[in-house]
Amino acid sequence: MKLTTLVLSLSLISLYSSANEYETTVGLGHQYGGVLGAQFAYKTASTKYYAALGLVGVSAGFQTTFSENSHHAYGLSVGQEEIQSEDGFIFATYDYHFNGFLQDGLVIGTGIGITREDKGGFYSDSGQSETSAAVTLSIGYKF
């Protein structure tokens, strides 16, 4: 009985301590699912894992820092959006967090990677894709 109580107590303490480890960010760019979207993240002291839903797409990824509450974060973002990458994208990303990685505030970022889109553009239904190198920019605000 004591062991069960101890395990239950430790579980509740760990749930309580992780209550502030979720973050919501709204922004523009591939990391936010395209044109305008929201990013929902689980965050530790130096890494965050996120999923984003935008007006024209979705994305998922992670970011990490190399020092505690750094302003610089590096990561990877994958997803799909209907304007430039109907068949998917993958970017290596860099973000600058104006108030630090763990604090709320403005975030700007860039990335380099590849996109796959339908050959012939947005309205084409050719069934063929073309892959191209791309640079992405993003701006957001974390709450």
C-alpha positions in Angstrom: 0.0 0.0 0.0 2.8 2.4 0.9 4.6 1.7 -2.4 1.4 2.4 -4.4 0.9 5.7 -2.5 4.5 6.6 -3.2 4.3 5.9 -6.9 1.0 7.8 -7.2 2.4 10.8 -5.3 5.5 10.9 -7.5 3.3 10.7 -10.6 1.2 13.6 -9.5 4.3 15.6 -8.6 5.8 15.0 -12.1 2.4 15.9 -13.7 2.3 19.1 -11.7 5.9 20.0 -12.6 5.3 19.5 -16.3 2.2 21.7 -16.4 4.1 24.7 -17.7 5.9 22.8 -20.4 3.4 23.4 -23.2 3.6 26.4 -25.5 1.4 28.0 -28.2 2.9 30.2 -30.9 1.1 32.0 -33.8 2.9 33.1 -36.9 3.7 33.1 -40.6 5.9 30.6 -42.5 6.4 26.9 -43.1 7.0 26.3 -39.3 3.5 27.4 -38.7 1.8 25.5 -41.5 2.1 28.0 -44.3 0.7 31.5 -44.6 -0.8 31.9 -41.1 -1.0 29.3 -38.4 -0.5 28.1 -34.9 2.2 25.9 -33.4 1.5 23.7 -30.4 4.7 22.5 -28.6 5.9 20.4 -25.7 9.0 22.0 -24.3 11.9 20.9 -22.0 14.7 23.2 -20.8 16.6 22.9 -24.1 14.3 21.3 -26.7 10.8 21.6 -28.1 8.7 19.3 -30.2 5.8 20.8 -32.1 2.9 20.3 -34.5 1.5 23.2 -36.4 -1.8 23.8 -38.2 -2.1 26.6 -40.7 -4.6 28.0 -43.1 -3.0 26.2 -46.1 -1.0 23.4 -44.5 0.5 21.4 -41.6 4.0 20.9 -40.2 5.8 19.1 -37.4 9.3 19.4 -36.1 11.7 20.1 -33.2 14.1 22.7 -32.1 17.0 22.6 -29.6 19.5 25.0 -28.0 23.0 24.3 -26.9 22.9 26.4 -23.7 20.3 27.1 -21.1 17.7 29.7 -22.2 19.7 30.6 -25.3 18.3 33.0 -27.8 19.4 30.7 -30.7 17.6 27.5 -31.6 18.2 25.0 -34.4 16.0 22.3 -35.7 14.1 20.5 -38.4 10.6 21.1 -39.8 8.6 18.8 -42.2 5.2 19.2 -43.6 2.9 20.1 -46.5 1.3 23.3 -47.6 -0.8 24.0 -50.7 0.9 27.1 -52.2 4.6 26.1 -52.6 4.9 22.5 -51.5 1.8 20.5 -52.2 3.8 17.3 -52.0 5.8 18.1 -48.9 8.8 20.0 -47.6 11.7 19.5 -45.2 13.8 22.4 -43.8 16.8 22.7 -41.4 15.8 25.7 -39.3 17.3 28.4 -37.2 15.2 30.7 -34.9 16.2 33.7 -32.9 14.1 34.1 -29.7 14.2 37.7 -28.6 13.4 37.0 -25.0 15.2 33.7 -24.8 14.1 30.1 -25.6 12.1 29.6 -22.4 10.4 33.0 -22.3 7.3 34.3 -24.2 7.9 36.8 -27.0 8.8 37.4 -30.6 10.6 34.7 -32.7 12.1 35.2 -36.2 13.6 32.4 -38.2 14.9 31.0 -41.4 15.5 27.6 -42.9 17.0 25.9 -45.9 15.7 22.7 -47.4 13.7 21.2 -50.2 10.1 21.4 -51.4 8.1 19.1 -53.6 5.2 20.6 -55.7 3.1 19.5 -58.6 4.7 20.1 -61.9 3.0 23.0 -63.6 2.1 24.9 -60.4 -0.8 25.2 -58.0 -3.7 24.3 -60.3 -1.9 21.5 -62.2 -3.2 17.9 -61.9 -0.4 16.2 -63.8 0.4 13.7 -61.1 4.1 14.6 -61.4 6.2 16.4 -58.8 9.3 18.5 -59.0 11.7 18.9 -56.2 13.5 22.2 -55.7 15.8 23.9 -53.1 14.1 26.6 -51.1 14.7 29.1 -48.3 12.0 29.8 -45.8 11.4 32.8 -43.5 9.1 32.8 -40.4 8.0 35.2 -37.8 5.9 34.3 -34.7 4.9 35.2 -31.2 5.0 32.7 -28.4 2.6 32.7 -25.5 
